[in-house]
Structure formats: C-alpha cells, structure tokens
Amino acid sequence: PEPEVEPTPEPIVEPTPEQEVEPTPEPVVEDTIAPIKEELKPYQVNRFTIGLRGGFASSMARPASLPLGGDVLLDLQYAHYWAADQDKIRLGIMTGLSAGYMSTTRSQAWDETYVAKTDDGDIEYHVTADNIQETNHQLQLEVPLMFSLITAKGLFFNVGPRFLLPAYTPYKQVITNGNVVATDLQTGVVIPNNPVYGQLSEEQVNQKGKGEQQFDLTMTLGFELGYEFKLKSGNSIGLGAFLNYGVYSMYSNKALGSAIDVTAPSKQADQNAVVNVESLTNAYTEKMGHLDAGVKVSFNLDFVK
C-alpha cells in the first residue's frame, strides 16, 4: 500500500488593521410620539370681594338741578362665575352687602306767589327767601344683584339692580330772610295783622331732625366698568368706575310743591294762617330719587372649582 499523505493545513492569515471590519451598528429608532399637552377642562370660579368706592352723590330733588354731595361705601360681595375655558369670557352673578354714608347739600332762593280761597275772599300769599339751604346726611345699606362679566385680559363689567335702604337720614335746613306777605285781592291791601306777615319764626327758619323717609326703599340701576390686575397668588386687584341711577323709589311725595307752604285762615276767630316750612327733600320726583358715581378699588379672592 502507498503511504498516507496528510493534507497540508492552509496558512492562517491575520487581518491587517486596514482589513478590520467594524461591527454594524444597530439602527436607531427615533421616538416619533409628540409630547401630550395637558388640556385644562372648563372650570368655575367663586369670588369674594372687599371693595371701597366713593364719589359724587345727589338726591336729585329737582330735575333742573343736581344738589352737590358725595358718598363712600364699603363693599362685601360674593360672585359665582359659570364654567368656562381659561381664555374665554366668564359670566356670573354677584350679590353682597354694602354700607356707607351719603351727604347732599342744596341751596336756592325762593320767590313764589299763590292764591288761597277763604270764607272772606281770596288772599294772595307772596313767599320769599334770600336763600334756603338744606343738608341731608344718610347712613345707608345697599344690596346688589348684578350680572358680572370678566374677559381673559382682565376687563370687567357689572350691571344690575341695587336695592338701597336709607337707615338713618338726619337733615338741617336754614332759611335766610324768609318772608310771607298776605294781600286781600278784593281790596288790594296788604293784611298787616295776618299772623304770617313778616319774618318766619326761629323754629321755622332753622330746622333739624330726621327725614320722613328714612326707612323707604329705593332701587337703582347700577353699572361698574374697570380692569383687574392679576397677582401671583391667583387673586386680583380691581380698579374701575361705578354709576347708580334711581329708577324706583317709595318716596310718597309726587309733586314738587313749595318749600314754604301757607294754609289760609278761615273767618273763625281762633283760626290763624299756618306756615309750614317743608324740607326740600320732600321735593323728590318719582323715579329720580338718587344718583351717585365715582371710582371703585377692590381686592378679589378667587376660588377655582
């Protein structure tokens, strides 16, 4: 037999550095899912407000003149705003209680002539006064029931009725050189012995007391417009203007009448002419009993629901 020949092993070739094969990197899969934004659901707001307002005030005794005066009130209010998105207009309703002080002063001269019929004939009364000045003070309570609107930028608007209760109304009236002259129209002669001839008595010239309408209710239509500044705490400070106009009053006086009223005497010896000096406040006209306007500053505490 022929001798077996072992196969020659193939030489092992070491790869050179240039021939080294780099490992194939695994493919990188990018995360294509976008981050999810947190969506805020519509939410309600309950608001408690502490405010201070004041400015011009008038009891509007006569349509042709606005007596000068002013008022100041402390507001404690609660408002509920229905659910809305953060960038939407909020609508709500507001109520509360306000307490404050109002003072008005009116001054006018008086010159009036009128005729009274008596049993002895017609008598003309000429009533004059250089000046009638009356100051009315009023402690008042006020209850609002108003619709409220707030925009996303902070603009607010409130409108609705306010119910005003004058809790206490002292007044003072001074008549300067009040004079009443009675003339018999049949003879044209001044009646010198008439009890009301000449100057008014001291009690009539200077009057002090409480107004007759201190517990009457007045309803005004109120407006508030302004802007609120948001604080980091989530609360806000409001600055705006207000206007209240009387649309209904329970005051009983429906006619302007005279500030100095004279009742003529009869022929009976024990009856004399009677002078009644009315308060100028009694010249209220219906639906024109109150007007005030001014500025309002408030601090609002919001509770999100």
Disulfide bonds with the S-S distance in Angstrom:
none
